[in-house]
Amino acid sequence: MDRRETIVFDFDRTLTTFDTTLDFFQFCGRKKSFFLLRYYLYLFLWLMQKLELISNLQLKNWGVKLFIQPYHTEEMHQLAKEFSSRIKLNQIYDYNFKNECSNARVIIVSAAFKIFLEQLFPNIEIIATSLAIKEGRYFKIEEHIYGEKKAFKLLEKGVDKIDRIYTDSKSDLSMALMSAECYLVVNSKIKSITSNSCFDHACENTLKSKKIDYWSILFCRYQNLGLK
């Protein structure tokens, strides 16, 4: 009997055009008072993270405190359901993801929040960032699925070899080293197909052209959500 292939997809900027974390924080935060004050405080912290004054994990925990903790967990699950229904997926999802799902074991491994990814992909294996609960509210990140943690979580699931990985990020090197083929996604298109031994070099040459929608970030507009 032929072995079933194992395919891994990153989520943000691989199956979407832009990152979804800020959209999720916005979506939750808009329903509470003083949203703009909290939003621009978060943008200040975002700039600090870009300057490497705080870590990505610290930034996300601030986002949880500012935009998610005000809700009870039941409310958050409803918000996550609403948010997931509005996410715009890209052509990598429309073609590659759907095609791979018909023939292989597909796993999404992402630093995005599990709370909405599970709503978006109810029949797909998800490894993603989880939230800790205190007094009926999510108050901080429980497990941040980023960098080497991604490969570690795959190994926990018994996956030590990947046939193909789709990613937009050099930070996924640990998973790329487990994969026979690496598909580098830039601006919703596959720009390079490389072996695991050449992944690091290919990232240097390929990922420089990634778009960042600074205007939407500055003026508090959604980047990945469609209107309903």
C-alpha positions in Angstrom: 0.0 0.0 0.0 1.4 3.4 -1.0 2.3 5.8 1.8 0.0 8.8 2.1 1.9 12.0 1.6 2.1 14.6 4.5 1.8 18.2 3.4 2.3 21.2 5.8 0.9 24.7 5.2 1.7 27.8 7.1 -1.3 30.1 7.3 -0.6 33.8 7.5 0.8 35.2 4.2 0.7 31.6 2.8 -3.0 31.0 2.6 -3.8 34.7 3.0 -2.3 37.8 1.4 -1.5 39.5 4.7 -1.1 38.6 8.4 -4.4 38.0 10.2 -3.3 38.7 13.8 -3.9 42.5 13.6 -7.2 42.0 11.8 -8.3 39.6 14.6 -7.3 42.1 17.3 -9.2 44.9 15.4 -12.2 42.7 14.9 -12.5 42.0 18.6 -11.5 45.4 19.8 -13.9 47.4 17.8 -16.8 46.1 19.9 -15.4 47.7 23.1 -15.0 51.3 24.1 -11.8 53.3 23.6 -10.9 51.0 20.7 -8.8 53.6 18.8 -6.8 54.5 22.0 -6.0 50.8 22.5 -5.3 50.3 18.8 -2.7 53.0 18.5 -1.1 51.9 21.8 -0.8 48.5 20.2 0.8 50.1 17.0 3.4 51.8 19.2 4.2 48.4 20.7 4.3 47.0 17.2 6.9 49.5 16.2 8.9 48.6 19.3 8.8 45.0 18.2 10.0 45.9 14.7 12.9 47.7 16.4 13.5 44.5 18.4 12.9 46.3 21.7 10.2 43.7 22.7 9.7 40.2 21.4 6.9 39.0 19.1 5.5 37.0 22.0 5.4 40.1 24.2 3.6 42.0 21.5 1.0 39.3 21.0 0.4 39.1 24.8 -0.2 42.8 24.8 -2.7 42.3 22.0 -4.5 39.6 24.0 -4.6 41.9 27.1 -5.9 44.9 25.0 -8.4 43.2 22.7 -9.3 39.7 23.9 -9.2 39.7 27.7 -12.2 42.0 28.0 -14.5 39.2 26.7 -15.6 36.0 28.4 -14.5 32.8 26.6 -18.0 32.1 25.3 -18.1 35.6 23.7 -14.6 35.0 22.2 -15.6 31.8 20.6 -18.6 33.5 18.9 -16.3 36.4 17.8 -13.8 33.8 16.4 -16.6 32.1 14.5 -17.7 35.5 13.0 -14.1 36.5 12.2 -13.2 33.2 10.5 -16.3 33.5 8.2 -14.9 36.8 6.8 -11.3 35.9 6.2 -10.3 36.2 2.5 -8.2 33.3 1.4 -5.9 33.5 -1.6 -5.2 31.5 -4.7 -2.8 29.2 -2.9 -5.8 28.1 -0.9 -8.1 27.9 -4.0 -5.7 25.7 -6.0 -2.8 24.2 -4.0 -4.5 23.7 -0.6 -7.7 22.2 -2.0 -5.8 19.9 -4.4 -3.5 18.7 -1.7 -6.4 18.0 0.7 -7.9 15.6 -1.8 -4.9 13.3 -1.9 -2.8 13.8 1.2 -2.6 14.3 5.0 -2.7 18.1 5.3 -1.6 19.9 8.5 -1.8 23.7 9.1 1.0 24.8 11.4 0.8 28.5 12.3 1.6 31.2 14.8 -2.0 32.5 14.2 -4.6 31.8 16.8 -6.1 28.3 17.0 -9.4 29.7 18.3 -10.3 31.0 14.8 -8.3 28.6 12.6 -10.3 25.7 14.1 -13.5 27.5 13.0 -12.1 28.1 9.5 -10.8 24.6 8.9 -13.0 22.3 11.0 -11.9 19.1 9.2 -8.1 19.9 9.0 -5.4 19.1 11.5 -4.4 22.4 13.2 -1.3 23.2 15.2 -1.5 26.9 16.2 -1.1 29.4 19.0 -3.3 28.7 22.0 -4.7 30.9 24.8 -4.6 30.4 28.5 -7.8 30.9 30.6 -8.1 32.6 34.0 -11.5 33.4 35.6 -13.4 32.7 32.5 -11.4 34.9 30.2 -8.4 34.4 27.9 -5.6 36.4 29.4 -2.3 35.4 27.8 -0.8 33.1 25.2 -0.5 29.6 26.5 1.7 28.2 23.7 3.2 30.3 20.9 3.7 28.1 17.8 6.6 29.9 16.2 10.0 29.0 14.9 11.4 25.7 16.2 8.3 25.1 18.2 6.5 24.2 14.9 8.8 21.2 14.2 8.6 20.1 17.8 4.8 20.0 17.7 4.9 18.0 14.5 7.2 15.5 16.1 4.8 15.2 19.0 2.1 14.2 16.5 4.4 11.5 15.1 5.4 13.5 12.0 9.1 13.3 11.4 9.1 13.6 7.6 7.2 16.1 5.4 6.7 15.7 1.6 6.0 19.3 0.9 5.8 22.5 2.9 4.2 25.8 1.8 5.4 28.8 3.7 6.3 32.5 3.3 8.8 32.7 6.1 12.4 32.0 6.9 11.3 31.3 10.5 9.9 28.0 9.3 13.4 26.6 8.7 12.9 23.9 11.3 10.0 22.5 9.4 11.7 23.0 6.0 14.6 20.8 7.2 12.0 18.0 7.7 10.6 18.4 4.2 11.6 17.0 0.8 10.3 20.0 -1.1 9.7 23.6 0.1 7.3 26.0 -1.7 8.1 29.6 -1.0 5.0 31.8 -1.2 5.3 35.6 -1.9 2.3 37.9 -2.3 0.0 34.9 -2.8 2.1 33.2 -5.5 4.6 30.4 -5.4 7.9 32.1 -6.2 10.3 29.3 -5.6 10.4 25.5 -5.2 13.6 24.4 -3.4 15.0 21.5 -1.5 15.4 21.7 2.3 19.2 22.1 2.0 18.7 25.3 -0.1 15.8 26.7 1.9 17.8 29.3 3.8 19.5 30.7 0.7 16.3 30.7 -1.3 14.5 32.7 1.4 17.2 35.4 1.2 16.7 35.8 -2.5 12.9 35.3 -2.7 11.2 36.8 0.3 12.5 40.4 -0.1 9.5 41.4 -2.2 6.8 40.7 0.3 4.2 43.4 0.5 3.2 45.2 3.7 0.0 47.2 3.7 1.2 50.1 5.9 -1.7 52.3 5.0 -4.3 49.8 6.2 -2.3 49.4 9.4 -1.9 53.1 10.0 -5.5 54.0 9.3 -7.0 51.0 11.2 -8.4 49.1 8.2 -8.8 45.4 7.8 -6.3 43.7 5.4 -7.8 40.2 5.0 -11.5 40.5 5.8 -14.3 40.6 3.2 -17.5 42.6 3.8 -20.7 40.8 4.8 
